[in-house]
């Protein structure tokens, strides 16, 4: 008998930045490009959670975006390419290469 388990892995932008040792602004830029170029669907990749956190002396409730594993992998690939090839900008060829890699 085979059992399938669906793991939902969600992280914050700050956690992605920490994972790849990059600035949060860099990760945000990569995420914007991932969605703008149609590599990933924003609605299927982001889940909003209402978080209560302390800001100064008051508790503030905010909706914070959490990103699925696909977004983490897309950012990781772009970060790795940028580190290897400064000035490299992924475009349509990036999507084709990613699809080819996923099929292997």
MIMAR-300706 format. One record per residue: x, y, z of N, C-alpha, C in turn; residue number from 0; residue in one letter. Coordinates in nm, 3 decimals, always signed. Layout:
<roses>
+---------+---------+---------+---------+---------+---------+---------+---------+---------+------+------+
|    n_c1 |    n_c2 |    n_c3 |   ca_c1 |   ca_c2 |   ca_c3 |    c_c1 |    c_c2 |    c_c3 | resi | resn |
+---------+---------+---------+---------+---------+---------+---------+---------+---------+------+------+
|       X |       Y |       Z |       X |       Y |       Z |       X |       Y |       Z |  NUM |    A |
...
+---------+---------+---------+---------+---------+---------+---------+---------+---------+------+------+
</roses>
This chain:
<roses>
+---------+---------+---------+---------+---------+---------+---------+---------+---------+------+------+
|    n_c1 |    n_c2 |    n_c3 |   ca_c1 |   ca_c2 |   ca_c3 |    c_c1 |    c_c2 |    c_c3 | resi | resn |
+---------+---------+---------+---------+---------+---------+---------+---------+---------+------+------+
|  +0.084 |  -0.117 |  +0.000 |  +0.000 |  +0.000 |  +0.000 |  +0.089 |  +0.124 |  +0.000 |    0 |    X |
|  +0.053 |  +0.224 |  -0.079 |  +0.131 |  +0.347 |  -0.088 |  +0.052 |  +0.462 |  -0.027 |    1 |    X |
|  +0.118 |  +0.538 |  +0.055 |  +0.055 |  +0.655 |  +0.117 |  +0.124 |  +0.780 |  +0.065 |    2 |    X |
|  +0.045 |  +0.878 |  +0.029 |  +0.098 |  +1.005 |  -0.015 |  +0.073 |  +1.108 |  +0.093 |    3 |    X |
|  +0.175 |  +1.178 |  +0.126 |  +0.164 |  +1.282 |  +0.228 |  +0.195 |  +1.416 |  +0.161 |    4 |    X |
|  +0.105 |  +1.511 |  +0.176 |  +0.127 |  +1.643 |  +0.120 |  +0.188 |  +1.730 |  +0.228 |    5 |    X |
|  +0.311 |  +1.774 |  +0.204 |  +0.379 |  +1.861 |  +0.298 |  +0.365 |  +2.004 |  +0.250 |    6 |    X |
|  +0.313 |  +2.087 |  +0.335 |  +0.300 |  +2.228 |  +0.301 |  +0.408 |  +2.302 |  +0.378 |    7 |    X |
|  +0.502 |  +2.355 |  +0.305 |  +0.620 |  +2.418 |  +0.362 |  +0.611 |  +2.567 |  +0.331 |    8 |    X |
|  +0.585 |  +2.649 |  +0.431 |  +0.566 |  +2.792 |  +0.410 |  +0.667 |  +2.871 |  +0.493 |    9 |    X |
|  +0.729 |  +2.971 |  +0.430 |  +0.828 |  +3.052 |  +0.501 |  +0.808 |  +3.200 |  +0.468 |   10 |    X |
|  +0.866 |  +3.283 |  +0.550 |  +0.864 |  +3.428 |  +0.531 |  +0.979 |  +3.472 |  +0.441 |   11 |    X |
|  +0.968 |  +3.590 |  +0.383 |  +1.076 |  +3.645 |  +0.300 |  +1.205 |  +3.654 |  +0.381 |   12 |    X |
|  +1.194 |  +3.697 |  +0.505 |  +1.314 |  +3.709 |  +0.590 |  +1.383 |  +3.575 |  +0.608 |   13 |    X |
|  +1.306 |  +3.467 |  +0.615 |  +1.365 |  +3.335 |  +0.631 |  +1.434 |  +3.290 |  +0.502 |   14 |    X |
|  +1.375 |  +3.325 |  +0.387 |  +1.439 |  +3.293 |  +0.259 |  +1.571 |  +3.370 |  +0.249 |   15 |    X |
|  +1.567 |  +3.497 |  +0.288 |  +1.689 |  +3.580 |  +0.284 |  +1.797 |  +3.521 |  +0.372 |   16 |    X |
|  +1.759 |  +3.475 |  +0.489 |  +1.856 |  +3.415 |  +0.581 |  +1.911 |  +3.284 |  +0.523 |   17 |    X |
|  +1.825 |  +3.206 |  +0.462 |  +1.865 |  +3.078 |  +0.403 |  +1.973 |  +3.097 |  +0.297 |   18 |    X |
|  +1.958 |  +3.198 |  +0.212 |  +2.053 |  +3.221 |  +0.103 |  +2.155 |  +3.330 |  +0.135 |   19 |    X |
|  +2.155 |  +3.378 |  +0.258 |  +2.249 |  +3.480 |  +0.302 |  +2.245 |  +3.603 |  +0.211 |   20 |    X |
|  +2.123 |  +3.650 |  +0.187 |  +2.100 |  +3.767 |  +0.103 |  +2.013 |  +3.867 |  +0.178 |   21 |    X |
|  +2.013 |  +3.990 |  +0.131 |  +1.930 |  +4.094 |  +0.188 |  +1.784 |  +4.066 |  +0.153 |   22 |    X |
|  +1.693 |  +4.106 |  +0.241 |  +1.550 |  +4.088 |  +0.218 |  +1.507 |  +4.158 |  +0.089 |   23 |    X |
|  +1.565 |  +4.274 |  +0.061 |  +1.530 |  +4.348 |  -0.061 |  +1.568 |  +4.270 |  -0.186 |   24 |    X |
|  +1.679 |  +4.198 |  -0.181 |  +1.721 |  +4.116 |  -0.294 |  +1.622 |  +4.003 |  -0.318 |   25 |    X |
|  +1.581 |  +3.937 |  -0.210 |  +1.485 |  +3.828 |  -0.221 |  +1.351 |  +3.881 |  -0.274 |   26 |    X |
|  +1.308 |  +3.996 |  -0.224 |  +1.183 |  +4.055 |  -0.273 |  +1.191 |  +4.085 |  -0.422 |   27 |    X |
|  +1.304 |  +4.136 |  -0.467 |  +1.321 |  +4.165 |  -0.609 |  +1.311 |  +4.038 |  -0.693 |   28 |    X |
|  +1.376 |  +3.930 |  -0.647 |  +1.369 |  +3.803 |  -0.718 |  +1.225 |  +3.751 |  -0.722 |   29 |    X |
|  +1.154 |  +3.762 |  -0.609 |  +1.016 |  +3.714 |  -0.604 |  +0.927 |  +3.792 |  -0.700 |   30 |    X |
|  +0.943 |  +3.923 |  -0.703 |  +0.864 |  +4.006 |  -0.796 |  +0.890 |  +3.960 |  -0.939 |   31 |    X |
|  +1.016 |  +3.936 |  -0.973 |  +1.050 |  +3.891 |  -1.109 |  +0.994 |  +3.753 |  -1.139 |   32 |    X |
|  +0.998 |  +3.663 |  -1.042 |  +0.944 |  +3.528 |  -1.060 |  +0.796 |  +3.535 |  -1.097 |   33 |    X |
|  +0.722 |  +3.620 |  -1.029 |  +0.579 |  +3.631 |  -1.055 |  +0.551 |  +3.712 |  -1.182 |   34 |    X |
|  +0.624 |  +3.820 |  -1.204 |  +0.602 |  +3.904 |  -1.322 |  +0.634 |  +3.831 |  -1.452 |   35 |    X |
|  +0.733 |  +3.743 |  -1.448 |  +0.772 |  +3.668 |  -1.568 |  +0.687 |  +3.544 |  -1.590 |   36 |    X |
|  +0.594 |  +3.518 |  -1.499 |  +0.503 |  +3.405 |  -1.516 |  +0.562 |  +3.271 |  -1.480 |   37 |    X |
|  +0.676 |  +3.272 |  -1.413 |  +0.739 |  +3.145 |  -1.374 |  +0.653 |  +3.071 |  -1.272 |   38 |    X |
|  +0.598 |  +3.145 |  -1.178 |  +0.508 |  +3.089 |  -1.077 |  +0.383 |  +3.175 |  -1.069 |   39 |    X |
|  +0.275 |  +3.111 |  -1.027 |  +0.149 |  +3.182 |  -1.007 |  +0.145 |  +3.235 |  -0.864 |   40 |    X |
|  +0.128 |  +3.365 |  -0.852 |  +0.127 |  +3.430 |  -0.721 |  +0.021 |  +3.369 |  -0.627 |   41 |    X |
|  -0.099 |  +3.350 |  -0.678 |  -0.209 |  +3.300 |  -0.594 |  -0.183 |  +3.159 |  -0.543 |   42 |    X |
|  -0.115 |  +3.078 |  -0.623 |  -0.088 |  +2.939 |  -0.584 |  +0.035 |  +2.925 |  -0.497 |   43 |    X |
|  +0.116 |  +3.029 |  -0.490 |  +0.246 |  +3.020 |  -0.422 |  +0.248 |  +3.092 |  -0.289 |   44 |    X |
|  +0.161 |  +3.189 |  -0.272 |  +0.161 |  +3.270 |  -0.149 |  +0.038 |  +3.240 |  -0.067 |   45 |    X |
|  +0.058 |  +3.230 |  +0.063 |  -0.054 |  +3.216 |  +0.155 |  -0.038 |  +3.323 |  +0.263 |   46 |    X |
|  -0.144 |  +3.395 |  +0.290 |  -0.139 |  +3.500 |  +0.391 |  -0.184 |  +3.443 |  +0.526 |   47 |    X |
|  -0.107 |  +3.477 |  +0.628 |  -0.143 |  +3.439 |  +0.764 |  -0.150 |  +3.566 |  +0.848 |   48 |    X |
|  -0.249 |  +3.571 |  +0.932 |  -0.261 |  +3.685 |  +1.023 |  -0.170 |  +3.658 |  +1.143 |   49 |    X |
|  -0.078 |  +3.749 |  +1.164 |  +0.023 |  +3.734 |  +1.269 |  +0.008 |  +3.851 |  +1.366 |   50 |    X |
|  +0.017 |  +3.821 |  +1.493 |  +0.021 |  +3.925 |  +1.594 |  +0.163 |  +3.935 |  +1.643 |   51 |    X |
|  +0.219 |  +4.056 |  +1.634 |  +0.356 |  +4.073 |  +1.682 |  +0.369 |  +4.204 |  +1.756 |   52 |    X |
|  +0.471 |  +4.208 |  +1.837 |  +0.497 |  +4.324 |  +1.919 |  +0.577 |  +4.427 |  +1.841 |   53 |    X |
|  +0.524 |  +4.547 |  +1.829 |  +0.594 |  +4.659 |  +1.766 |  +0.603 |  +4.769 |  +1.870 |   54 |    X |
|  +0.721 |  +4.784 |  +1.924 |  +0.737 |  +4.878 |  +2.036 |  +0.669 |  +4.818 |  +2.157 |   55 |    X |
|  +0.574 |  +4.890 |  +2.211 |  +0.505 |  +4.842 |  +2.330 |  +0.363 |  +4.794 |  +2.299 |   56 |    X |
|  +0.326 |  +4.789 |  +2.173 |  +0.189 |  +4.750 |  +2.140 |  +0.187 |  +4.626 |  +2.051 |   57 |    X |
|  +0.081 |  +4.550 |  +2.061 |  +0.060 |  +4.433 |  +1.976 |  -0.011 |  +4.478 |  +1.848 |   58 |    X |
|  +0.044 |  +4.437 |  +1.736 |  -0.011 |  +4.475 |  +1.606 |  -0.043 |  +4.348 |  +1.529 |   59 |    X |
|  -0.162 |  +4.345 |  +1.470 |  -0.204 |  +4.231 |  +1.390 |  -0.187 |  +4.265 |  +1.242 |   60 |    X |
|  -0.113 |  +4.181 |  +1.170 |  -0.087 |  +4.206 |  +1.028 |  -0.103 |  +4.076 |  +0.949 |   61 |    X |
|  -0.140 |  +4.091 |  +0.822 |  -0.141 |  +3.977 |  +0.732 |  -0.005 |  +3.970 |  +0.664 |   62 |    X |
|  +0.064 |  +3.859 |  +0.684 |  +0.201 |  +3.842 |  +0.635 |  +0.201 |  +3.732 |  +0.529 |   63 |    X |
|  +0.270 |  +3.760 |  +0.417 |  +0.283 |  +3.659 |  +0.310 |  +0.381 |  +3.550 |  +0.353 |   64 |    X |
|  +0.342 |  +3.426 |  +0.329 |  +0.427 |  +3.310 |  +0.347 |  +0.438 |  +3.242 |  +0.212 |   65 |    X |
|  +0.558 |  +3.195 |  +0.176 |  +0.585 |  +3.143 |  +0.044 |  +0.607 |  +2.993 |  +0.047 |   66 |    X |
|  +0.555 |  +2.926 |  -0.055 |  +0.569 |  +2.781 |  -0.067 |  +0.709 |  +2.744 |  -0.116 |   67 |    X |
|  +0.738 |  +2.617 |  -0.111 |  +0.869 |  +2.564 |  -0.149 |  +0.908 |  +2.603 |  -0.291 |   68 |    X |
|  +0.813 |  +2.608 |  -0.383 |  +0.843 |  +2.643 |  -0.521 |  +0.909 |  +2.780 |  -0.531 |   69 |    X |
|  +0.860 |  +2.875 |  -0.450 |  +0.917 |  +3.010 |  -0.450 |  +1.059 |  +3.009 |  -0.394 |   70 |    X |
|  +1.081 |  +2.929 |  -0.291 |  +1.214 |  +2.919 |  -0.232 |  +1.313 |  +2.865 |  -0.335 |   71 |    X |
|  +1.272 |  +2.762 |  -0.408 |  +1.359 |  +2.703 |  -0.510 |  +1.386 |  +2.801 |  -0.624 |   72 |    X |
|  +1.284 |  +2.874 |  -0.665 |  +1.302 |  +2.971 |  -0.775 |  +1.399 |  +3.081 |  -0.733 |   73 |    X |
|  +1.383 |  +3.131 |  -0.611 |  +1.475 |  +3.234 |  -0.562 |  +1.616 |  +3.177 |  -0.548 |   74 |    X |
|  +1.626 |  +3.057 |  -0.496 |  +1.757 |  +2.993 |  -0.479 |  +1.829 |  +2.977 |  -0.611 |   75 |    X |
|  +1.758 |  +2.938 |  -0.715 |  +1.819 |  +2.923 |  -0.847 |  +1.868 |  +3.058 |  -0.897 |   76 |    X |
|  +1.787 |  +3.161 |  -0.882 |  +1.826 |  +3.294 |  -0.930 |  +1.944 |  +3.349 |  -0.851 |   77 |    X |
|  +1.946 |  +3.325 |  -0.721 |  +2.058 |  +3.371 |  -0.638 |  +2.186 |  +3.301 |  -0.681 |   78 |    X |
|  +2.177 |  +3.170 |  -0.704 |  +2.295 |  +3.094 |  -0.745 |  +2.346 |  +3.142 |  -0.881 |   79 |    X |
|  +2.255 |  +3.167 |  -0.974 |  +2.295 |  +3.216 |  -1.106 |  +2.357 |  +3.355 |  -1.096 |   80 |    X |
|  +2.300 |  +3.440 |  -1.014 |  +2.352 |  +3.576 |  -0.998 |  +2.492 |  +3.572 |  -0.935 |   81 |    X |
|  +2.514 |  +3.479 |  -0.843 |  +2.645 |  +3.466 |  -0.780 |  +2.750 |  +3.413 |  -0.879 |   82 |    X |
|  +2.707 |  +3.321 |  -0.965 |  +2.800 |  +3.262 |  -1.063 |  +2.824 |  +3.353 |  -1.182 |   83 |    X |
|  +2.719 |  +3.424 |  -1.223 |  +2.728 |  +3.508 |  -1.342 |  +2.675 |  +3.647 |  -1.312 |   84 |    X |
|  +2.756 |  +3.733 |  -1.251 |  +2.709 |  +3.868 |  -1.221 |  +2.659 |  +3.938 |  -1.348 |   85 |    X |
|  +2.549 |  +4.006 |  -1.335 |  +2.490 |  +4.074 |  -1.449 |  +2.395 |  +3.986 |  -1.529 |   86 |    X |
|  +2.385 |  +3.857 |  -1.492 |  +2.295 |  +3.765 |  -1.561 |  +2.152 |  +3.795 |  -1.522 |   87 |    X |
|  +2.066 |  +3.807 |  -1.620 |  +1.924 |  +3.833 |  -1.595 |  +1.843 |  +3.719 |  -1.657 |   88 |    X |
|  +1.770 |  +3.644 |  -1.576 |  +1.689 |  +3.536 |  -1.632 |  +1.571 |  +3.594 |  -1.710 |   89 |    X |
|  +1.536 |  +3.527 |  -1.815 |  +1.422 |  +3.567 |  -1.896 |  +1.344 |  +3.444 |  -1.934 |   90 |    X |
|  +1.296 |  +3.439 |  -2.054 |  +1.219 |  +3.323 |  -2.099 |  +1.303 |  +3.196 |  -2.103 |   91 |    X |
|  +1.433 |  +3.210 |  -2.133 |  +1.518 |  +3.091 |  -2.136 |  +1.528 |  +3.027 |  -1.998 |   92 |    X |
|  +1.514 |  +3.109 |  -1.893 |  +1.518 |  +3.056 |  -1.757 |  +1.402 |  +2.960 |  -1.734 |   93 |    X |
|  +1.284 |  +2.998 |  -1.776 |  +1.167 |  +2.914 |  -1.756 |  +1.182 |  +2.781 |  -1.829 |   94 |    X |
|  +1.235 |  +2.785 |  -1.952 |  +1.256 |  +2.662 |  -2.030 |  +1.359 |  +2.572 |  -1.962 |   95 |    X |
|  +1.468 |  +2.629 |  -1.913 |  +1.571 |  +2.550 |  -1.845 |  +1.517 |  +2.488 |  -1.717 |   96 |    X |
|  +1.437 |  +2.566 |  -1.643 |  +1.379 |  +2.516 |  -1.518 |  +1.286 |  +2.400 |  -1.546 |   97 |    X |
|  +1.202 |  +2.413 |  -1.650 |  +1.110 |  +2.305 |  -1.686 |  +1.186 |  +2.180 |  -1.726 |   98 |    X |
|  +1.295 |  +2.197 |  -1.800 |  +1.377 |  +2.083 |  -1.841 |  +1.441 |  +2.015 |  -1.721 |   99 |    X |
|  +1.486 |  +2.094 |  -1.624 |  +1.546 |  +2.039 |  -1.503 |  +1.443 |  +1.961 |  -1.422 |  100 |    X |
|  +1.322 |  +2.012 |  -1.413 |  +1.218 |  +1.947 |  -1.335 |  +1.174 |  +1.815 |  -1.396 |  101 |    X |
|  +1.185 |  +1.802 |  -1.528 |  +1.145 |  +1.680 |  -1.596 |  +1.245 |  +1.567 |  -1.578 |  102 |    X |
|  +1.371 |  +1.601 |  -1.542 |  +1.476 |  +1.498 |  -1.525 |  +1.455 |  +1.419 |  -1.400 |  103 |    X |
+---------+---------+---------+---------+---------+---------+---------+---------+---------+------+------+
</roses>
